[in-house]
Amino acid sequence: MSFSLIFNSHPADTLTKHFVTSCIMLTAFYIVSPLAIAALFGFARLVNPRTGQIGSR
């Protein structure tokens, strides 16, 4: 395989690949963010606010 194929790729192809990649990353962000926030709230419920220890309140 020649390196000229890599360096002379069409700019529209590169732009399309970046667009698809950014769409996938945004979709993953919108799915993972609420899950992470829910996990933080769930973990916060386990922590005793007086002592900071994990366990019974």
Secondary structure, 3 states (H helix, E strand, C coil): CCHHHHHCCCHHHHHHHHHHHHHHHHHHHHHHHHHHHHHHHHHHHHECCCCCCECCC
